[in-house]
Amino acid sequence: MDDDEFDFTGKDLKQYPHFDAPLSLREIRRLVTSPERVAKNTFYPFFLFEESWQPYRNTDAGRPEKKRRPIRYGARRDAYIFAFYRRKLARLYETRLREEGIAECPIAYRQVLKKDSGGGKCNIDFAKDAFDEIDRLGDCVAVALDIRKYFDRIDHAHIKRVWCSLLGVEALPADHYAVFKNITKYRFVDQRSVYRRLGYFGLRERDGKLVEGFLRPFRDVPKQLCSSAEFRAKICGGDAACGASLVRKNELPYGVPQGAPISDLIANFYLLDFDKVMARYARDRGGRYMRYSDDILLILPGGASEAKGAIAFAVGEMPRHGSALAINEAKTCVAQFVRTPDGLQFQHLAQHPDEAAKNGFEYLGFRYDGCQVFVRDSTMSRFYGKVAVAAKRDARRHFEANPALDPATLVASFNYSLFSERFSRVKKSNLTGDYRSWTFYSYLKRSARTFGPKGVRILHQARNFDDFMRLRVANAIERGAAKRRVTPAAAS
């Protein structure tokens, strides 16, 4: 295999703060293409932080609890190694998928090409594939299953077996073993604790109060947080005066760090045999099987009995691929579709209690009722939640930058157009380009176009965006201005 096919470019350079110094492209290439250097590389601990978000919707029981996901990211040199070996293994994995005839089953973390244009599919296209299959079958059931805490429960011995199988070897070469060892028996440190231990984070004054925060602007935090000697003394506990070691290790025989460049590929190839079994199960019954990471979808002709049989089969099959793996039956969702003279109609046979939508089958951010496709209610809620947070932040900056203006003038002088461009219409929107450059509105527009006549209602879901945005900004400005007026009086 020609290593030049996996070259790095300037876009791959990582600039976030970590324990190691930035590398040049030449240094990266020399490192990752040398099996001897990879085998001897000393991997730094991952940084751990918690990604959390508050669902912006109310239920009968009130606002749902925050959702949390632990994310771990490695030092630059380690991340380049993980990324390089991911690319090498991904090619072998893609070949295996084609050989097994299941290239369209695992759909996450891969470039699945469209048959017409040749471009890569995204979640919009995968959702359309699923809904089109429902249309094709007509009288059918759609069964959505969730693997409980998938990344945390991937068995290390099984990872190693599949890894060896992809390489066609009995034992991993030294360089591959180094990568395997450091993505399974990985070490990690709490990100906030590191910043605090090294003096970049702590108590600082804000609005007359002591609050925790960065002691200098984050952009001024050095890319290499400390020297090797400081790392050993302050982070690893070498100097008792600095405190105990912050380094922890995954001692369990399962789990890979979500956030590492190679973890997504491992999450895919780990279930290679499971995907083969489930794909055969669906095909034998005239249906289809798809898996998006830990989300499993079976679309089968029939009704409740077929759904019950599929669930039982998946629940029984999953532990065969790792003793810690299990289907989270509480999150199972089953919808039955029936063809009528008026078109497809659906009913829920099982729906996990955390889902707010009751008017269609949900998959990959969309909801389908047999006639029309909508963006999922919780997706819209998250969008409006992000707008509300951004409105509060930008409003505060606006009135802090203009302390002499009254609230009415502050509201009138706020640049709503600039604010809106981050979420809504933009002057130049390339809907066929990199999805990372899309605004939410361009995402909705791309979705509506992809689903065609079934997606005509999607753009209507954001019809009140401008009013919502202006109201949130105005309220935030008025509250902030009122607080500014009250604070001096209270202090006196």
C-alpha positions as semicolon CSV with decimal commas, in nm:
position;residue;x (nm);y (nm);z (nm)
1;M;0,000;0,000;0,000
2;D;0,140;0,336;-0,104
3;D;0,168;0,565;0,200
4;D;0,162;0,868;-0,030
5;E;-0,208;0,803;-0,080
6;F;-0,261;0,902;0,283
7;D;-0,067;1,228;0,282
8;F;-0,142;1,508;0,528
9;T;-0,207;1,869;0,423
10;G;-0,220;2,202;0,602
11;K;-0,589;2,144;0,678
12;D;-0,488;1,847;0,896
13;L;-0,260;2,050;1,125
14;K;-0,395;2,060;1,480
15;Q;-0,356;2,380;1,678
16;Y;-0,533;2,304;2,006
17;P;-0,337;2,318;2,333
18;H;-0,195;1,986;2,451
19;F;0,118;1,837;2,605
20;D;0,323;1,822;2,284
21;A;0,454;2,090;2,051
22;P;0,306;2,146;1,703
23;L;0,466;1,943;1,425
24;S;0,541;2,047;1,068
25;L;0,396;1,850;0,779
26;R;0,739;1,707;0,710
27;E;0,774;1,588;1,071
28;I;0,427;1,435;1,062
29;R;0,503;1,240;0,743
30;R;0,834;1,113;0,880
31;L;0,662;0,997;1,199
32;V;0,353;0,821;1,068
33;T;0,523;0,649;0,772
34;S;0,791;0,492;0,991
35;P;0,661;0,171;1,155
36;E;0,965;0,172;1,382
37;R;0,893;0,524;1,512
38;V;0,525;0,447;1,560
39;A;0,607;0,131;1,753
40;K;0,837;0,328;1,986
41;N;0,616;0,638;2,018
42;T;0,536;0,741;2,375
43;F;0,168;0,829;2,368
44;Y;0,049;1,111;2,594
45;P;-0,274;1,081;2,796
46;F;-0,594;1,188;2,626
47;F;-0,767;1,504;2,744
48;L;-1,113;1,430;2,880
49;F;-1,399;1,677;2,881
50;E;-1,774;1,637;2,894
51;E;-1,987;1,747;2,602
52;S;-2,329;1,837;2,733
53;W;-2,642;1,996;2,593
54;Q;-2,984;2,081;2,723
55;P;-3,277;1,962;2,512
56;Y;-3,471;2,279;2,441
57;R;-3,814;2,128;2,478
58;N;-4,064;2,071;2,753
59;T;-4,236;1,741;2,822
60;D;-4,520;1,648;3,053
61;A;-4,255;1,597;3,322
62;G;-4,087;1,932;3,252
63;R;-3,752;2,010;3,089
64;P;-3,551;1,689;3,020
65;E;-3,219;1,639;3,195
66;K;-2,903;1,751;3,022
67;K;-2,751;1,496;2,786
68;R;-2,383;1,424;2,843
69;R;-2,111;1,255;2,641
70;P;-1,747;1,210;2,750
71;I;-1,505;1,317;2,476
72;R;-1,133;1,236;2,478
73;Y;-0,881;1,382;2,236
74;G;-0,514;1,301;2,203
75;A;-0,193;1,498;2,172
76;R;-0,111;1,614;1,822
77;R;0,153;1,355;1,733
78;D;-0,068;1,077;1,869
79;A;-0,371;1,204;1,678
80;Y;-0,172;1,207;1,353
81;I;-0,071;0,845;1,411
82;F;-0,428;0,741;1,489
83;A;-0,554;0,924;1,179
84;F;-0,292;0,765;0,954
85;Y;-0,363;0,412;1,073
86;R;-0,733;0,478;1,047
87;R;-0,688;0,556;0,677
88;K;-0,487;0,239;0,620
89;L;-0,741;0,019;0,799
90;A;-1,038;0,195;0,640
91;R;-0,928;0,087;0,294
92;L;-0,909;-0,276;0,409
93;Y;-1,246;-0,245;0,582
94;E;-1,412;-0,106;0,270
95;T;-1,275;-0,396;0,066
96;R;-1,409;-0,644;0,321
97;L;-1,754;-0,482;0,316
98;R;-1,771;-0,518;-0,062
99;E;-1,653;-0,878;-0,045
100;E;-1,923;-0,960;0,211
101;G;-2,193;-0,776;0,015
102;I;-2,284;-0,542;0,300
103;A;-2,132;-0,213;0,182
104;E;-2,465;-0,033;0,230
105;C;-2,533;-0,161;0,584
106;P;-2,293;0,027;0,817
107;I;-2,341;0,389;0,707
108;A;-2,176;0,606;0,973
109;Y;-1,817;0,740;0,954
110;R;-1,777;0,633;0,590
111;Q;-1,794;0,788;0,246
112;V;-2,085;0,609;0,084
113;L;-2,116;0,734;-0,272
114;K;-2,441;0,831;-0,438
115;K;-2,528;0,624;-0,742
116;D;-2,633;0,922;-0,954
117;S;-2,386;1,205;-0,883
118;G;-2,100;1,010;-0,726
119;G;-2,084;1,250;-0,430
120;G;-2,084;1,128;-0,074
121;K;-2,406;1,063;0,116
122;C;-2,490;1,236;0,444
123;N;-2,758;1,167;0,706
124;I;-3,021;1,331;0,481
125;D;-2,956;1,077;0,207
126;F;-2,949;0,784;0,449
127;A;-3,282;0,890;0,597
128;K;-3,425;0,915;0,246
129;D;-3,300;0,563;0,171
130;A;-3,482;0,434;0,477
131;F;-3,807;0,615;0,402
132;D;-3,791;0,505;0,037
133;E;-3,760;0,145;0,156
134;I;-4,072;0,193;0,368
135;D;-4,251;0,324;0,059
136;R;-4,129;0,028;-0,147
137;L;-4,251;-0,231;0,102
138;G;-4,574;-0,055;0,193
139;D;-4,712;-0,293;0,456
140;C;-4,410;-0,312;0,684
141;V;-4,257;-0,240;1,022
142;A;-3,960;-0,014;1,096
143;V;-3,766;-0,125;1,404
144;A;-3,512;0,116;1,557
145;L;-3,277;-0,024;1,822
146;D;-3,000;0,137;2,028
147;I;-2,680;-0,027;2,157
148;R;-2,627;0,070;2,520
149;K;-2,314;0,285;2,575
150;Y;-2,153;0,137;2,266
151;F;-1,809;0,303;2,261
152;D;-1,759;0,228;2,629
153;R;-1,833;-0,144;2,590
154;I;-1,641;-0,252;2,281
155;D;-1,442;-0,565;2,377
156;H;-1,065;-0,529;2,331
157;A;-1,000;-0,892;2,243
158;H;-1,263;-0,878;1,969
159;I;-1,116;-0,552;1,833
160;K;-0,780;-0,725;1,807
161;R;-0,927;-1,028;1,626
162;V;-1,099;-0,814;1,363
163;W;-0,791;-0,591;1,328
164;C;-0,575;-0,898;1,258
165;S;-0,835;-1,031;1,018
166;L;-0,832;-0,708;0,815
167;L;-0,453;-0,718;0,795
168;G;-0,454;-1,093;0,717
169;V;-0,212;-1,173;1,001
170;E;-0,210;-1,395;1,309
171;A;-0,058;-1,128;1,536
172;L;-0,046;-0,751;1,504
173;P;0,284;-0,601;1,380
174;A;0,465;-0,388;1,639
175;D;0,343;-0,056;1,498
176;H;-0,019;-0,168;1,475
177;Y;0,003;-0,318;1,822
178;A;0,125;0,017;1,961
179;V;-0,177;0,190;1,809
180;F;-0,413;-0,085;1,931
181;K;-0,269;-0,077;2,284
182;N;-0,296;0,299;2,318
183;I;-0,653;0,318;2,188
184;T;-0,772;0,042;2,425
185;K;-0,557;0,060;2,739
186;Y;-0,547;0,435;2,699
187;R;-0,449;0,689;2,964
188;F;-0,640;1,011;3,017
189;V;-0,650;1,329;3,226
190;D;-0,931;1,567;3,305
191;Q;-0,886;1,871;3,080
192;R;-0,999;2,125;3,339
193;S;-0,773;1,975;3,607
194;V;-0,472;2,006;3,376
195;Y;-0,543;2,373;3,302
196;R;-0,587;2,438;3,673
197;R;-0,269;2,250;3,773
198;L;-0,062;2,441;3,517
199;G;-0,201;2,781;3,621
200;Y;-0,414;2,861;3,317
201;F;-0,747;2,822;3,496
202;G;-0,871;2,936;3,834
203;L;-1,064;3,201;4,026
204;R;-1,089;3,541;3,864
205;E;-1,302;3,849;3,917
206;R;-1,604;3,913;3,698
207;D;-1,877;4,167;3,767
208;G;-1,744;4,207;4,121
209;K;-1,755;3,833;4,194
210;L;-1,496;3,559;4,201
211;V;-1,577;3,295;3,941
212;E;-1,379;3,013;3,783
213;G;-1,245;3,076;3,437
214;F;-0,935;3,107;3,225
215;L;-0,680;3,341;3,379
216;R;-0,579;3,463;3,034
217;P;-0,767;3,469;2,703
218;F;-0,788;3,116;2,568
219;R;-0,622;3,227;2,243
220;D;-0,313;3,317;2,449
221;V;-0,283;2,972;2,609
222;P;0,031;2,815;2,456
223;K;-0,009;2,529;2,211
224;Q;0,236;2,322;2,416
225;L;0,101;2,353;2,767
226;C;0,418;2,248;2,946
227;S;0,763;2,101;2,899
228;S;0,831;1,729;2,931
229;A;0,985;1,790;3,274
230;E;0,678;1,985;3,390
231;F;0,454;1,710;3,254
232;R;0,631;1,449;3,464
233;A;0,645;1,669;3,773
234;K;0,304;1,840;3,771
235;I;0,079;1,607;3,574
236;C;0,223;1,263;3,649
237;G;0,286;1,332;4,020
238;G;0,666;1,336;4,002
239;D;0,677;1,638;4,234
240;A;0,473;1,564;4,547
241;A;0,445;1,938;4,616
242;C;0,235;1,977;4,300
243;G;-0,016;1,713;4,404
244;A;-0,100;1,356;4,308
245;S;-0,088;1,230;3,952
246;L;-0,377;1,339;3,734
247;V;-0,328;1,047;3,496
248;R;-0,584;0,768;3,492
249;K;-0,593;0,454;3,282
250;N;-0,868;0,246;3,129
251;E;-0,816;-0,079;3,318
252;L;-1,129;-0,244;3,179
253;P;-1,109;-0,508;2,904
254;Y;-1,343;-0,301;2,690
255;G;-1,402;0,057;2,575
256;V;-1,237;0,300;2,332
257;P;-1,219;0,679;2,375
258;Q;-1,490;0,859;2,183
259;G;-1,324;1,152;2,004
260;A;-1,001;0,982;1,891
261;P;-0,949;0,980;1,513
262;I;-0,953;0,599;1,489
263;S;-1,235;0,521;1,732
264;D;-1,512;0,569;1,477
265;L;-1,356;0,316;1,240
266;I;-1,315;0,067;1,526
267;A;-1,681;0,118;1,613
268;N;-1,764;0,024;1,254
269;F;-1,538;-0,273;1,191
270;Y;-1,602;-0,415;1,538
271;L;-1,955;-0,519;1,430
272;L;-1,849;-0,663;1,095
273;D;-1,982;-1,010;1,178
274;F;-2,293;-0,871;1,347
275;D;-2,369;-0,666;1,036
276;K;-2,336;-0,977;0,821
277;V;-2,580;-1,170;1,039
278;M;-2,835;-0,889;1,060
279;A;-2,815;-0,810;0,689
280;R;-2,882;-1,175;0,607
281;Y;-3,174;-1,178;0,851
282;A;-3,334;-0,877;0,681
283;R;-3,268;-0,997;0,325
284;D;-3,412;-1,340;0,394
285;R;-3,736;-1,164;0,487
286;G;-3,739;-0,924;0,195
287;G;-3,637;-0,622;0,403
288;R;-3,335;-0,406;0,476
289;Y;-3,084;-0,358;0,759
290;M;-2,889;-0,037;0,827
291;R;-2,664;0,064;1,118
292;Y;-2,552;0,419;1,198
293;S;-2,289;0,363;1,469
294;D;-2,495;0,244;1,769
295;D;-2,835;0,299;1,600
296;I;-2,976;-0,012;1,433
297;L;-3,261;-0,004;1,182
298;L;-3,456;-0,300;1,042
299;I;-3,733;-0,245;0,786
300;L;-3,930;-0,565;0,727
301;P;-4,252;-0,667;0,556
302;G;-4,525;-0,754;0,804
303;G;-4,655;-0,628;1,134
304;A;-4,624;-0,671;1,509
305;S;-4,514;-1,036;1,507
306;E;-4,234;-0,965;1,256
307;A;-4,118;-0,671;1,467
308;K;-4,122;-0,879;1,783
309;G;-3,920;-1,153;1,614
310;A;-3,663;-0,903;1,481
311;I;-3,615;-0,745;1,822
312;A;-3,570;-1,083;1,989
313;F;-3,318;-1,188;1,724
314;A;-3,110;-0,867;1,759
315;V;-3,121;-0,877;2,140
316;G;-3,002;-1,237;2,137
317;E;-2,735;-1,183;1,871
318;M;-2,570;-0,874;2,020
319;P;-2,394;-1,040;2,321
320;R;-2,230;-1,288;2,082
321;H;-2,009;-1,002;1,968
322;G;-1,900;-0,884;2,311
323;S;-2,016;-0,984;2,658
324;A;-2,057;-0,620;2,764
325;L;-2,273;-0,529;2,464
326;A;-2,650;-0,513;2,492
327;I;-2,949;-0,362;2,317
328;N;-3,107;-0,084;2,521
329;E;-3,462;-0,214;2,499
330;A;-3,599;0,096;2,673
331;K;-3,507;0,297;2,363
332;T;-3,663;0,060;2,113
333;C;-3,901;0,225;1,868
334;V;-4,130;0,034;1,632
335;A;-4,362;0,185;1,373
336;Q;-4,602;-0,007;1,153
337;F;-4,691;0,125;0,808
338;V;-5,003;0,011;0,623
339;R;-5,093;0,088;0,263
340;T;-5,440;0,239;0,226
341;P;-5,630;0,404;-0,063
342;D;-5,520;0,739;0,087
343;G;-5,153;0,638;0,101
344;L;-4,932;0,500;0,377
345;Q;-5,056;0,530;0,733
346;F;-4,855;0,452;1,042
347;Q;-4,897;0,372;1,407
348;H;-4,644;0,328;1,685
349;L;-4,621;-0,025;1,820
350;A;-4,345;0,073;2,063
351;Q;-4,186;0,409;2,131
352;H;-3,918;0,483;2,386
353;P;-4,043;0,734;2,644
354;D;-3,777;1,002;2,592
355;E;-3,894;1,084;2,240
356;A;-4,122;1,383;2,206
357;A;-4,245;1,320;1,851
358;K;-4,567;1,124;1,824
359;N;-4,652;1,191;1,463
360;G;-4,411;0,977;1,267
361;F;-4,118;0,740;1,261
362;E;-3,788;0,912;1,350
363;Y;-3,455;0,833;1,192
364;L;-3,128;1,033;1,166
365;G;-3,288;1,363;1,256
366;F;-3,604;1,328;1,046
367;R;-3,963;1,219;1,103
368;Y;-4,175;1,036;0,846
369;D;-4,551;0,982;0,878
370;G;-4,597;0,786;0,556
371;C;-4,681;1,096;0,353
372;Q;-4,454;1,385;0,458
373;V;-4,102;1,417;0,598
374;F;-4,024;1,668;0,872
375;V;-3,708;1,761;1,059
376;R;-3,721;1,591;1,395
377;D;-3,881;1,801;1,669
378;S;-3,580;1,768;1,900
379;T;-3,349;1,880;1,616
380;M;-3,555;2,195;1,574
381;S;-3,551;2,243;1,951
382;R;-3,171;2,218;1,964
383;F;-3,147;2,473;1,684
384;Y;-3,368;2,723;1,866
385;G;-3,174;2,654;2,185
386;K;-2,847;2,742;2,011
387;V;-3,004;3,061;1,877
388;A;-3,121;3,155;2,227
389;V;-2,773;3,101;2,377
390;A;-2,605;3,296;2,096
391;A;-2,859;3,578;2,129
392;K;-2,785;3,610;2,499
393;R;-2,409;3,614;2,439
394;D;-2,414;3,861;2,149
395;A;-2,664;4,087;2,325
396;R;-2,436;4,107;2,628
397;R;-2,141;4,200;2,409
398;H;-2,352;4,465;2,238
399;F;-2,465;4,645;2,551
400;E;-2,121;4,611;2,713
401;A;-1,967;4,778;2,405
402;N;-2,225;5,059;2,414
403;P;-2,275;5,149;2,782
404;A;-2,417;5,494;2,705
405;L;-2,709;5,373;2,491
406;D;-3,058;5,317;2,631
407;P;-3,230;4,975;2,580
408;A;-3,449;5,089;2,290
409;T;-3,148;5,223;2,099
410;L;-2,947;4,910;2,179
411;V;-3,224;4,692;2,035
412;A;-3,257;4,908;1,724
413;S;-2,882;4,923;1,659
414;F;-2,814;4,548;1,695
415;N;-2,689;4,390;1,371
416;Y;-2,961;4,129;1,319
417;S;-2,849;4,051;0,964
418;L;-2,498;3,951;1,073
419;F;-2,639;3,744;1,358
420;S;-2,890;3,573;1,129
421;E;-2,629;3,468;0,875
422;R;-2,482;3,216;1,117
423;F;-2,809;3,027;1,133
424;S;-3,034;3,130;0,846
425;R;-2,998;3,244;0,486
426;V;-2,652;3,335;0,360
427;K;-2,556;3,532;0,052
428;K;-2,361;3,246;-0,100
429;S;-2,483;2,900;-0,013
430;N;-2,327;2,602;-0,186
431;L;-2,567;2,326;-0,096
432;T;-2,364;2,064;-0,279
433;G;-2,037;2,152;-0,103
434;D;-1,887;2,066;0,233
435;Y;-2,168;2,008;0,482
436;R;-1,957;2,169;0,755
437;S;-2,009;2,507;0,585
438;W;-2,387;2,480;0,586
439;T;-2,600;2,704;0,800
440;F;-2,907;2,548;0,957
441;Y;-3,124;2,707;0,692
442;S;-2,911;2,566;0,410
443;Y;-2,936;2,228;0,583
444;L;-3,315;2,258;0,580
445;K;-3,309;2,364;0,216
446;R;-3,084;2,073;0,119
447;S;-3,316;1,838;0,310
448;A;-3,629;1,970;0,140
449;R;-3,467;1,932;-0,201
450;T;-3,343;1,579;-0,129
451;F;-3,681;1,450;-0,010
452;G;-3,863;1,616;-0,301
453;P;-4,245;1,625;-0,276
454;K;-4,231;1,448;0,061
455;G;-4,017;1,729;0,207
456;V;-4,229;2,032;0,118
457;R;-4,313;2,100;0,483
458;I;-3,953;2,115;0,604
459;L;-3,888;2,483;0,530
460;H;-4,218;2,573;0,697
461;Q;-4,078;2,444;1,025
462;A;-3,841;2,744;1,044
463;R;-4,087;3,006;0,920
464;N;-4,088;3,188;1,257
465;F;-3,711;3,204;1,287
466;D;-3,670;3,578;1,225
467;D;-3,936;3,670;1,483
468;F;-3,788;3,428;1,736
469;M;-3,435;3,564;1,681
470;R;-3,537;3,928;1,720
471;L;-3,743;3,857;2,031
472;R;-3,461;3,665;2,198
473;V;-3,204;3,935;2,122
474;A;-3,435;4,215;2,240
475;N;-3,519;4,034;2,563
476;A;-3,152;3,962;2,633
477;I;-3,054;4,324;2,573
478;E;-3,332;4,458;2,793
479;R;-3,252;4,216;3,078
480;G;-2,882;4,292;3,056
481;A;-2,939;4,666;3,048
482;A;-3,175;4,644;3,346
483;K;-2,920;4,441;3,542
484;R;-2,654;4,702;3,458
485;R;-2,873;4,976;3,602
486;V;-2,951;4,785;3,921
487;T;-2,599;4,668;4,006
488;P;-2,445;5,009;4,092
489;A;-2,742;5,098;4,309
490;A;-2,721;4,772;4,496
491;A;-2,349;4,823;4,547
492;S;-2,401;5,172;4,697
